[in-house]
Amino acid sequence: MKKNGITVIISCQDDHKTLRDCVESFLLFGDELIIVTNRATIETSNLAKKLSIEYNSKVTYIDAPHAKDLYQNRQVGLNHANYCWVMRCDADYIAYENCDGKNSIQYLRDYILRLKPIWPTAIFISKVSLSLGWDKMYEIEKDDIAQLKYIPSVYTGKKEARIYSQNPFLCFRRLGRWEGVPWIKWYRKIRINKPYWFEVTIRDSEALLFRKARTDWRQLGDFKNYPELADYIKNIFLPNEYPGLSIKSAAKKYIEDEVFPKIKPYDEKKYFPLPSRIKSKQSSKCE
């Protein structure tokens, strides 16, 4: 039987710009944090190792180069989880902390640990998304007929299953275009009415282009002919989406023509206050 507590599984690839802030902001929420990389950049892998040494009482680092898909990455973390609650976390999530007062994720932790589920339980929660900067957002306009599919909208209010009680059926799988937990319709569902973390997308233009293609590559599932995302981009994605362009040129065109025109400053008055860690950008003093 798992101990009463929370395991935070942090799936990570090219996330060195946000990984430290992610880990440090979730330290008080999780009883253990498991960083799992699969084919991450050297810079990201080195940072993950460093964090596991700095916070060795709570943070574990696992490299899983065999995990091609995101769900496989998460499953590696789940296989090593020691607590009765598991959070499916991304390395660009940054939580409210105690210095953020009533918004602190500590309140969510206290609530979860008071639950005593006898049936598989999933906690649904929304998030706020910043894009291409610590204070920028993509906001879908009502008349926007060319919405960005792979740049998250600042806030839709949609709640996703992100935290699960351990149970014999809990696992991560590919579910069409996305990954997640199967049989979720049979879970008891708890919906939280406020966000406790922000998603911060800070990547270069090529990484954002790869993100645009990654979901299609995963859904295709033809890893025999296209074992790497780069193979799919070279042979399928570029010829169809950006014929005649190199990856570098396609990335530049994607960002300049499709993304930058839709990015604007984040509006705290309209949405939610920024976590103190994000306001100070790379602060490590928020306790």
Beta strands, then each sheet from edge to edge (+ up, - down):
strand 1: 3-12
strand 2: 32-37
strand 3: 59-63
strand 4: 83-90
strand 5: 93-95
strand 6: 121-125
strand 7: 128-131
strand 8: 136-138
strand 9: 160-165
strand 10: 173-175
strand 11: 178-180
strand 12: 188-191
strand 13: 197-201
strand 14: 263-265
sheet 1: 3+ 2+ 1+ 4+ 9- 6+ 12+
sheet 2: 5+ 13- 7-
sheet 3: 8+ 14-
sheet 4: 10+ 11-
end
